[in-house]
Amino acid sequence: MLTSIPISEMSPRCSTCSLGQLCLPVGMSQQDLEKMDSLVQERVRVRKGETLYRLGDPLTAVYAIRFGTLKTHLTMEDGRSQITGFHLPGEVVGLDGLGEMQHASDATALEDTEVCVVRFGDLQSLSGVLPSLQHQFMRLMSKEISQDQVMLITLGSMRAEERLAAFLINLSERLSARGYSASEFVLRMSREEIGSYLGLKLETVSRLFSRFAEAGLIQIRQRHVKLVDMAGIKQIVNKSC
């Protein structure tokens, strides 16, 4: 069961959050940031394997990840799960449901995760008196559209090895932006989940990881990955550009 965590006066707020440069407040003035503090009054703890929201649920809020990792996914008619994204701290999930005002996917925790709850009604009210918040919200929507376009290109024009190389580069860059190592990290998602996201079979993903390791591009032990030759990994992707 999801655990609701009320925010006390001592809790970090938008104006003091270390993820402010990645989340909704990015680029805002200190004065506007202090107004943003009223927007988040609740956090939710999502244990590994728990679902934050489900496809078709009414959209009453969007969620900013404070720590942890979420995957968004759809269940196909034949029962297969299609993963549409992996989401890291500082990213906002739930935006894809704004069109119909109901969630367009399931969101499940890949590890113990905590999210800031941004109630949609409060977001609308504050946006009316805080133009910079409107700008930030449009920026997030534009970023999501751009990411969808990149994913379509990845699936439509890249070979299997190019897809996996692009995935590793993207994950490396996103982790680096959050202060983590760009070359060594733990994959919170399984190889099967990576395959679902990239449109590849599990066997293909496993074979490619082994091939990359044999070529000296990476070192891998279960889910622990070290990118040994980043230039070589990027060269795989650049061949298709």
BAPA-617326 format. One record per residue (C-alpha): residue number from 0; x, y negated, z negated; chain. Coordinates in steps of 0.1 Angstrom, whole numbers. Each point is the difference from the previous one (the first is absolute). Example, Ala and Ser with C-alpha at 12.3 -4.5 7.8 and 13.67 -1.06 7.14 Angstrom:
2
R  num     xx     yy     zz  chaine
R    0    123     45    -78       A
R    1     14    -34      7       A
//
This chain:
241
R  num     xx     yy     zz  chaine
R    0      0      0      0       A
R    1     13    -35      9       A
R    2     12    -20    -30       A
R    3    -10    -37     -2       A
R    4     26    -22    -16       A
R    5    -13    -35    -12       A
R    6     26    -27      4       A
R    7     11    -17    -32       A
R    8     15    -35     -3       A
R    9     35     17     -2       A
R   10     -5     20     32       A
R   11     19    -11     31       A
R   12    -23    -21     23       A
R   13      3    -11     36       A
R   14     20    -30     -9       A
R   15     27     21    -18       A
R   16     -2     33     19       A
R   17     33     12     15       A
R   18    -19     12     31       A
R   19    -14    -35      8       A
R   20     23     -3     30       A
R   21    -17     30     16       A
R   22    -36     -2    -12       A
R   23    -29    -25      3       A
R   24     19    -29    -17       A
R   25     30     -1     24       A
R   26     10    -35      9       A
R   27    -26    -17    -23       A
R   28      9    -31    -21       A
R   29      3      5    -37       A
R   30    -32    -20     -5       A
R   31    -19     23     23       A
R   32     16     31    -16       A
R   33    -14    -11    -34       A
R   34    -34     -2     15       A
R   35      5     35     14       A
R   36      4     14    -35       A
R   37    -38     -2     -5       A
R   38     -5     23     30       A
R   39     13     33    -16       A
R   40    -16      9    -33       A
R   41      3     38      2       A
R   42     24     27     10       A
R   43     -6     36      8       A
R   44     23     30     -7       A
R   45     -3     27     27       A
R   46     16     33     -9       A
R   47     18     20     26       A
R   48    -26     18     22       A
R   49    -28    -23    -11       A
R   50    -20    -20     25       A
R   51     -4    -38     -5       A
R   52    -29     -3     24       A
R   53    -17     22     27       A
R   54    -12     -5     35       A
R   55    -34    -17      0       A
R   56      2    -13    -36       A
R   57    -13    -36     -2       A
R   58     28    -25      2       A
R   59     -1    -20    -32       A
R   60     38     -6     -3       A
R   61     33      3     17       A
R   62     30     13    -19       A
R   63     36    -12     -3       A
R   64     25     27     -9       A
R   65     20     -9    -31       A
R   66     20     32     -1       A
R   67     -2     35     17       A
R   68    -10     11     34       A
R   69    -34      6     17       A
R   70     -9     17     32       A
R   71    -31     -9     20       A
R   72    -16     28     20       A
R   73    -31     12     18       A
R   74    -15     35      0       A
R   75     -8     13     35       A
R   76    -30     20     10       A
R   77     20     32      0       A
R   78     12     -7    -36       A
R   79     35    -12      9       A
R   80     13    -31    -17       A
R   81     14    -28     22       A
R   82     23    -24    -19       A
R   83     -3    -36     11       A
R   84     26    -16    -23       A
R   85     24      2    -29       A
R   86     -1    -30    -23       A
R   87     27    -14    -23       A
R   88      1    -25    -29       A
R   89    -10    -35     11       A
R   90    -23     13     27       A
R   91    -38     -5      0       A
R   92    -23     28      9       A
R   93    -37     -1      8       A
R   94      2    -27     27       A
R   95    -11     24     27       A
R   96    -35      1    -16       A
R   97     -8    -37      3       A
R   98    -18      3     34       A
R   99    -28     23    -13       A
R  100      5     -9    -37       A
R  101      6     36     -8       A
R  102     33     19     -2       A
R  103     12     14     33       A
R  104     23     27    -15       A
R  105      9     19    -32       A
R  106     29    -13    -21       A
R  107     18     26    -21       A
R  108     30     -4    -23       A
R  109     32     18     11       A
R  110     14     -6    -35       A
R  111    -12    -17    -31       A
R  112    -11    -35     12       A
R  113    -14    -32    -14       A
R  114    -19    -25     20       A
R  115    -12    -36     -6       A
R  116    -38     -2      7       A
R  117     -9    -30     21       A
R  118    -38     -3     -1       A
R  119    -13    -11     34       A
R  120    -25    -24    -14       A
R  121     27    -18    -21       A
R  122     22      0     30       A
R  123    -26    -18     21       A
R  124     -7    -25    -28       A
R  125     36     -9     -6       A
R  126      7     -2     38       A
R  127    -26    -28      2       A
R  128     20    -22    -22       A
R  129     35     13      8       A
R  130      8     -3     37       A
R  131     34     16     -5       A
R  132    -17     32    -11       A
R  133    -21      0     32       A
R  134     33     -2     19       A
R  135     15     28    -19       A
R  136    -30     22      5       A
R  137      1     -6     38       A
R  138     38      8     -1       A
R  139     -7     33    -16       A
R  140    -27      8     26       A
R  141     23     -9     28       A
R  142     28     21    -14       A
R  143    -24     30     -2       A
R  144    -10     -4     36       A
R  145     36     -2     11       A
R  146      9     31    -19       A
R  147    -29     18     17       A
R  148     14    -11     34       A
R  149     35     12     -9       A
R  150    -15     34    -10       A
R  151    -18      3     33       A
R  152     32     -7     19       A
R  153     18     26    -22       A
R  154    -25     27      6       A
R  155     -6     -8     37       A
R  156     35     -5     14       A
R  157     26     16    -23       A
R  158     13     35      0       A
R  159     -1     20    -32       A
R  160     36     -8    -11       A
R  161     -6    -37      7       A
R  162    -31      0    -22       A
R  163     18     15    -29       A
R  164     30    -23      4       A
R  165    -23    -31      1       A
R  166    -19     13    -31       A
R  167     33      2    -20       A
R  168     12    -34     12       A
R  169    -34    -16     -9       A
R  170      0     16    -35       A
R  171     36    -10     -6       A
R  172     -8    -36      9       A
R  173    -31     -2    -22       A
R  174     18     16    -30       A
R  175     29    -24      4       A
R  176    -24    -30      0       A
R  177    -11     12    -34       A
R  178     34      2    -15       A
R  179      6     37      5       A
R  180     28     18     18       A
R  181     -4     -2     38       A
R  182     21     31      6       A
R  183    -10     24    -28       A
R  184    -35      7    -13       A
R  185    -26     27     -9       A
R  186    -28      7     25       A
R  187    -33     -2    -20       A
R  188    -18     16     29       A
R  189      3     36     12       A
R  190     13     10     34       A
R  191    -35     11      9       A
R  192    -12    -35     -9       A
R  193     27    -16     21       A
R  194    -10     22     28       A
R  195    -37    -10     -3       A
R  196     10    -37      1       A
R  197     23      4     30       A
R  198    -22     24     19       A
R  199     25     29     -3       A
R  200     -3     35    -13       A
R  201     16     10    -33       A
R  202     24     23     18       A
R  203     11    -28     23       A
R  204      7    -24    -29       A
R  205     20     27    -19       A
R  206     20      8     31       A
R  207      8    -37      7       A
R  208     11     -5    -36       A
R  209     24     29      4       A
R  210     12    -13     34       A
R  211      7    -34    -15       A
R  212     19     15    -28       A
R  213     21     22     23       A
R  214      8    -30     21       A
R  215     13    -18    -31       A
R  216    -27    -27      1       A
R  217    -15      9    -33       A
R  218      5     21    -31       A
R  219    -32     16    -14       A
R  220     -7     21    -30       A
R  221    -37      8     -4       A
R  222    -15    -36     -1       A
R  223     32    -18     -8       A
R  224     13    -17     32       A
R  225     32    -19      6       A
R  226      4    -18     33       A
R  227     37      5      8       A
R  228      1    -15     35       A
R  229    -26    -27      3       A
R  230     15    -12     33       A
R  231     -4     34     15       A
R  232    -36      2    -12       A
R  233     -8    -34     15       A
R  234     16     12     33       A
R  235    -26     28      2       A
R  236    -28    -26     -1       A
R  237     18    -25     23       A
R  238      1     26     28       A
R  239    -38     -4      4       A
R  240      0    -38     -1       A
//
